[in-house]
Amino acid sequence: MRYCFQLQVRPERREEYAARHAAVWPEMLRALHSSGWRNYSLFLREDGLLIGYVEADDLDAAQAAMDRSAVNARWQAEMGEFFVDLDGTPPDQGFVLIPEVFHLEDQLTALSDHPPKASDPAPTSTDRDPR
């Protein structure tokens, strides 16, 4: 499944936050991978809005696996100071999940048993529904 979440980084700490994520501890990377986090990305806006995207079979199970890891406890303790409005909650437990409302591949698959390939030509104006 795909998951999206948001947090708010303190704007004055944005550059440091980005620098820390440019060199995540190898042990932390391995722990995320082994606990089921896949295709994980973070996006950081100038005002500190942080959007995360992750794929996991079960986010609750992936988070629980991370909670059992010593490296995650250290990482969350260090990262907590970068965020606003968490009131002591670790960042990996304090984020707000954002519901998905559109996924291109899901809708293409629903159109037929054989979804178009990337090499298929783009629809033309005559292909559009006239409604």
ROKOL-566931 format. One record per residue (C-alpha): residue in three letters; x, y, z. Coordinates in pm, whole numbers, padded with zeros to 5 digits. Each point is the difference from the previous one (the first is absolute). Layout:
N
residuo:ALA | u:X | v:Y | w:Z $
...
This chain:
131
residuo:MET | u:00000 | v:00000 | w:00000 $
residuo:ARG | u:00096 | v:00363 | w:-00049 $
residuo:TYR | u:00003 | v:00243 | w:00291 $
residuo:CYS | u:00048 | v:00376 | w:00012 $
residuo:PHE | u:00055 | v:00201 | w:00315 $
residuo:GLN | u:00083 | v:00350 | w:00115 $
residuo:LEU | u:00196 | v:00162 | w:00278 $
residuo:GLN | u:00116 | v:00355 | w:00061 $
residuo:VAL | u:00375 | v:00065 | w:00024 $
residuo:ARG | u:00104 | v:00316 | w:00180 $
residuo:PRO | u:00077 | v:00236 | w:-00292 $
residuo:GLU | u:00322 | v:00120 | w:00163 $
residuo:ARG | u:00119 | v:-00365 | w:00018 $
residuo:ARG | u:-00096 | v:-00093 | w:-00357 $
residuo:GLU | u:00352 | v:00005 | w:-00145 $
residuo:GLU | u:00143 | v:-00205 | w:00285 $
residuo:TYR | u:-00286 | v:-00248 | w:-00028 $
residuo:ALA | u:00065 | v:-00042 | w:-00373 $
residuo:ALA | u:00374 | v:-00042 | w:00062 $
residuo:ARG | u:-00064 | v:-00272 | w:00259 $
residuo:HIS | u:-00216 | v:-00187 | w:-00250 $
residuo:ALA | u:00267 | v:00026 | w:-00267 $
residuo:ALA | u:00211 | v:-00231 | w:00218 $
residuo:VAL | u:-00234 | v:-00230 | w:00193 $
residuo:TRP | u:00184 | v:-00254 | w:00215 $
residuo:PRO | u:00054 | v:-00328 | w:-00191 $
residuo:GLU | u:-00141 | v:-00194 | w:00296 $
residuo:MET | u:-00320 | v:00206 | w:-00019 $
residuo:LEU | u:-00032 | v:-00058 | w:-00375 $
residuo:ARG | u:00037 | v:-00374 | w:00051 $
residuo:ALA | u:-00255 | v:00000 | w:00282 $
residuo:LEU | u:-00257 | v:00181 | w:-00215 $
residuo:HIS | u:00056 | v:-00241 | w:-00285 $
residuo:SER | u:-00016 | v:-00314 | w:00215 $
residuo:SER | u:-00316 | v:00118 | w:00179 $
residuo:GLY | u:-00193 | v:00033 | w:-00326 $
residuo:TRP | u:00035 | v:00369 | w:-00096 $
residuo:ARG | u:00035 | v:00025 | w:-00379 $
residuo:ASN | u:00025 | v:00282 | w:-00251 $
residuo:TYR | u:00023 | v:00246 | w:00289 $
residuo:SER | u:00046 | v:00369 | w:-00084 $
residuo:LEU | u:-00021 | v:00330 | w:00186 $
residuo:PHE | u:-00081 | v:00337 | w:-00157 $
residuo:LEU | u:00069 | v:00325 | w:00186 $
residuo:ARG | u:-00152 | v:00336 | w:-00088 $
residuo:GLU | u:00165 | v:00335 | w:00080 $
residuo:ASP | u:-00243 | v:00066 | w:00286 $
residuo:GLY | u:00086 | v:-00334 | w:00162 $
residuo:LEU | u:-00296 | v:-00204 | w:-00121 $
residuo:LEU | u:00130 | v:-00357 | w:-00025 $
residuo:ILE | u:-00183 | v:-00253 | w:-00216 $
residuo:GLY | u:00100 | v:-00364 | w:00020 $
residuo:TYR | u:-00087 | v:-00284 | w:-00234 $
residuo:VAL | u:00058 | v:-00365 | w:00080 $
residuo:GLU | u:-00119 | v:-00334 | w:-00126 $
residuo:ALA | u:-00048 | v:-00290 | w:00241 $
residuo:ASP | u:-00211 | v:-00313 | w:00015 $
residuo:ASP | u:-00126 | v:00118 | w:00341 $
residuo:LEU | u:00112 | v:00337 | w:00136 $
residuo:ASP | u:-00097 | v:-00087 | w:00357 $
residuo:ALA | u:00213 | v:-00316 | w:-00013 $
residuo:ALA | u:00291 | v:00189 | w:-00160 $
residuo:GLN | u:-00019 | v:00267 | w:00271 $
residuo:ALA | u:-00019 | v:-00266 | w:00273 $
residuo:ALA | u:00312 | v:-00167 | w:-00140 $
residuo:MET | u:00182 | v:00333 | w:00005 $
residuo:ASP | u:-00117 | v:00063 | w:00357 $
residuo:ARG | u:00186 | v:-00317 | w:00102 $
residuo:SER | u:00327 | v:00127 | w:-00149 $
residuo:ALA | u:00255 | v:00180 | w:00216 $
residuo:VAL | u:00124 | v:00209 | w:-00293 $
residuo:ASN | u:-00351 | v:00137 | w:-00056 $
residuo:ALA | u:-00026 | v:00113 | w:00362 $
residuo:ARG | u:00329 | v:00190 | w:-00040 $
residuo:TRP | u:-00101 | v:00149 | w:-00335 $
residuo:GLN | u:-00343 | v:00113 | w:00121 $
residuo:ALA | u:00152 | v:00158 | w:00312 $
residuo:GLU | u:00236 | v:00202 | w:-00219 $
residuo:MET | u:-00265 | v:00094 | w:-00258 $
residuo:GLY | u:-00269 | v:00100 | w:00250 $
residuo:GLU | u:00152 | v:00343 | w:00059 $
residuo:PHE | u:-00050 | v:00094 | w:-00367 $
residuo:PHE | u:-00381 | v:-00016 | w:00014 $
residuo:VAL | u:-00278 | v:00219 | w:00137 $
residuo:ASP | u:-00321 | v:-00115 | w:00171 $
residuo:LEU | u:00108 | v:-00353 | w:00094 $
residuo:ASP | u:-00012 | v:00058 | w:00377 $
residuo:GLY | u:00259 | v:-00269 | w:00070 $
residuo:THR | u:-00143 | v:-00255 | w:-00245 $
residuo:PRO | u:00275 | v:-00151 | w:-00219 $
residuo:PRO | u:-00024 | v:00127 | w:-00359 $
residuo:ASP | u:-00063 | v:-00348 | w:-00139 $
residuo:GLN | u:-00311 | v:-00023 | w:00218 $
residuo:GLY | u:-00114 | v:00362 | w:-00020 $
residuo:PHE | u:-00046 | v:00041 | w:-00371 $
residuo:VAL | u:-00341 | v:00059 | w:-00156 $
residuo:LEU | u:-00099 | v:-00252 | w:-00268 $
residuo:ILE | u:-00147 | v:00153 | w:-00315 $
residuo:PRO | u:-00258 | v:-00212 | w:-00186 $
residuo:GLU | u:00068 | v:-00083 | w:-00362 $
residuo:VAL | u:-00267 | v:00126 | w:-00239 $
residuo:PHE | u:00156 | v:-00083 | w:-00338 $
residuo:HIS | u:00249 | v:-00251 | w:-00139 $
residuo:LEU | u:00052 | v:-00008 | w:-00376 $
residuo:GLU | u:00094 | v:-00366 | w:-00030 $
residuo:ASP | u:-00303 | v:-00112 | w:00203 $
residuo:GLN | u:-00235 | v:00192 | w:-00226 $
residuo:LEU | u:00170 | v:-00116 | w:-00317 $
residuo:THR | u:-00024 | v:-00359 | w:00118 $
residuo:ALA | u:-00371 | v:00049 | w:00070 $
residuo:LEU | u:-00055 | v:00107 | w:-00362 $
residuo:SER | u:00084 | v:-00343 | w:-00139 $
residuo:ASP | u:00169 | v:-00330 | w:00068 $
residuo:HIS | u:00305 | v:00127 | w:-00186 $
residuo:PRO | u:00121 | v:00339 | w:00126 $
residuo:PRO | u:00182 | v:00217 | w:-00254 $
residuo:LYS | u:00376 | v:-00023 | w:-00006 $
residuo:ALA | u:00228 | v:00302 | w:00033 $
residuo:SER | u:00073 | v:-00038 | w:-00372 $
residuo:ASP | u:-00369 | v:00040 | w:-00095 $
residuo:PRO | u:-00080 | v:00330 | w:-00173 $
residuo:ALA | u:-00162 | v:00273 | w:00207 $
residuo:PRO | u:-00373 | v:00051 | w:-00055 $
residuo:THR | u:-00096 | v:00265 | w:-00253 $
residuo:SER | u:-00282 | v:00252 | w:00021 $
residuo:THR | u:-00222 | v:-00241 | w:-00195 $
residuo:ASP | u:00057 | v:-00265 | w:00271 $
residuo:ARG | u:-00143 | v:00218 | w:00276 $
residuo:ASP | u:-00344 | v:-00059 | w:00144 $
residuo:PRO | u:-00222 | v:00281 | w:-00141 $
residuo:ARG | u:-00193 | v:00046 | w:00326 $
